[in-house]
Structures are given as C-alpha cells and as structure tokens.
Amino acid sequence: SHELRNPLAPIRTSLYVLEHADPASESAKRSMSVIERQVTQLARLVDDLLDVTRITQGRLQVRRERLDLRALVRSAADDHRPIFIANGVRLETRLPSQSIWVQADSVRMSQVVGNLLSNAVKFTPRGGWVQLSLELEGAGAVLRVRDNGIGIDPEVLGRLFQPFSQAMQTLERIRGGLGLGLTLVKGLVELHEGTVEATSGGFGKGAELTVRLPVEQGSAQASLAPKREGNRPRRVLVIEDGADAADSLKEALALMGHEVRVAYDGRTGIVEAYAFQPDVVLCDIGLPGIDGYEVARRFRADPELQGATLIALTGYASADDRRRAAEAGFSRHIAKPPRIEELEEIVAGG
C-alpha cells in the first residue's frame, strides 16, 4: 500500500494548489506536471499488479501474430530514449540488418522490452550506459539488455523474478516501484515459450538480462501498411456514464480540433448517433441500461451507423475483455486511463 499511496499525496497537494493559484502561474503549471507524472506512475503500478495477478492465476492470454521482432525492439528503444536522456544514461542499440520474425503478441512483447529497459535505466547511475542487442542464435532470437549499473548481489539473483522479492522491493521502494517489472517479464516471456535469465558480477558490477524466444521458420514478404491521409477534424461521440471522465474527454478532443458530443448512457448514445453521424465513437463498457457491448452490436447491425469506428475506452482491460470487445464489433480497445497522445492518434486515424 505504501507504493500505491505515495503518488496520491502530491496529487492531492497539487489539486489544492490549482484551486488557489492563478491558472496562468508557474505554480499552476508545475502542479499540472506533477499530477500528470503521478497519474502515469499510479496507472503503471495498477497495470503491473493486475497483469501479475492474471499471470499467476493463468488468466492472461496472448494474441499472437507474425511479428518483426527487430522493428519492435527498435521502436521500444526509440520510445524509451527520452527517459535515458533525462537520466543521463547512454542507450546503445545493436540490431541485426535483417528482420527476425516471431509469432508473438506485439503489445506484450513491447511490454517485455520496455520493462527490461526501464529496469536497466532505473539501476544505472548518471553517466552510465545500457546496451540493447538482438541477434539470431540457432533456432532462436536472443535479446540482451546489459548495463554498468549497481549490479545484483548473488544471493538476490535466485529470487530476482519472484513477485515482491524483499531484496528487490527495498531497491524499488527507493525508486517508486513495486518490484514487479521482472516478474512480468518472466511471465510474459514464458507465455511465448521463451526463457529469461539474469547474470551479474555482483554489487557495483552491472547486470545482463537475456531473453530467448523461438523464431518463425521460413520467411515471407512483410506486408505494407496503407498510407494514411493527413489528420482532419472528426465527429466524435463519447458514450461514458462518468460525468467527469466524459466532460474532460470532450474538452481534450475539442482542443485537438474535433467536433464532440457526449452521451451518459448507451441508449442516449445510440439516439445521439443517428442525429450526429459520428466518425468515431469512444464508448465505455460498464454503462447503465445497456452496456458497451450491446451498443457496439447495435451500431454494427444498423447500416446507418455501421460506418463509425468504434473504440472501447474502459477499465475492463483483460485479454478476455479485449476478445469480447472485438466480438461485439469494437475496432480498438483502450484501457483507462488512456494516454492522450495515443487517443489523439487513434481518433485522427478513425
């Protein structure tokens, strides 16, 4: 509870500042930044807890597809590079010249690489380095993350991937985590029939984490994604029973240049859709009256509405929830709270 409660204190304090400070003041701007950072941290902690629970209970499913692991690793490195720059740690990448194809869940594999990189930068001091490499070895792909950070004591290595390992908790608490990142890596890699191991020369001598995954036999031409036209304003219908969530989302989307209407239950949302003819619908699942699944089914069954892009925006975020959303007719599934940048990209492409 210590780590989950920690972000709440600066959020509450910052809210007080926003209530009393001039909205244009530096204090207000700093408070907004604090809230954004702490909400991101809290969301990550909750996601980690939920994923570890699903893995330990055998309820987390992976959705495999043909995946270029080299491209995924490169994207993950690019996504995390600002964190390395901010922490004064050099990130080196050594990737093969050719694609390495695997059957994997792209979201979960990105999570694996991201957790490894986050773990490495967290325990590497300013001025240090982290090396990310990918190569083929025999019939498998080998992903390595090496660093010259604080290292791992030999007695900790055997417990490194256990959830809530006391040694890792001590380290993570200093840095605001739960010590679940590597537990998640192990669980996700094993769901892909892979293995993960850690080595270290001891305290102060850095560490290396190695992930091995089976590769796809043979090769095929990579499919080319169609080019998207430039972004243009969209008609967006938000169906969400939480007034604060719906209204703040409306304001954010309007600031992006979109025309937005809000409905606070499923039936009203369908009625609004006939008049508004939205391009994109952001719909919660747990709605009063009829739930989001039924809303999606009615949209897909009606020729007048079925052209809209349906996006489930919900706290129901398990693999089974994603499957049910897809079966009901949703094109995308985004877990709450959404990253605004991701939402902007999806709505603009809807």
SULHUVEN-V13097 format. One record per run of one state. SS is the DSSP state (hx for helix, st for strand, lp for the rest). FROM is the first residue (numbers start at 1). LEN is the number of residues. If there is no record, write none. Layout:
# SULHUVEN-V13097
ss=SS from=FROM len=LEN
ss=SS from=FROM len=LEN
This chain:
# SULHUVEN-V13097
ss=lp from=1 len=1
ss=hx from=2 len=19
ss=lp from=21 len=5
ss=hx from=26 len=31
ss=lp from=57 len=8
ss=st from=65 len=4
ss=hx from=69 len=19
ss=lp from=88 len=2
ss=st from=90 len=5
ss=lp from=95 len=6
ss=st from=101 len=4
ss=lp from=105 len=1
ss=hx from=106 len=17
ss=lp from=123 len=6
ss=st from=129 len=9
ss=lp from=138 len=2
ss=st from=140 len=8
ss=lp from=148 len=6
ss=hx from=154 len=4
ss=lp from=158 len=8
ss=hx from=166 len=10
ss=lp from=176 len=5
ss=hx from=181 len=11
ss=lp from=192 len=3
ss=st from=195 len=5
ss=lp from=200 len=7
ss=st from=207 len=8
ss=lp from=215 len=20
ss=st from=235 len=5
ss=lp from=240 len=3
ss=hx from=243 len=13
ss=lp from=256 len=3
ss=st from=259 len=5
ss=lp from=264 len=2
ss=hx from=266 len=11
ss=lp from=277 len=3
ss=st from=280 len=4
ss=lp from=284 len=8
ss=hx from=292 len=10
ss=lp from=302 len=7
ss=st from=309 len=6
ss=lp from=315 len=4
ss=hx from=319 len=10
ss=lp from=329 len=3
ss=st from=332 len=4
ss=lp from=336 len=4
ss=hx from=340 len=9
ss=lp from=349 len=2
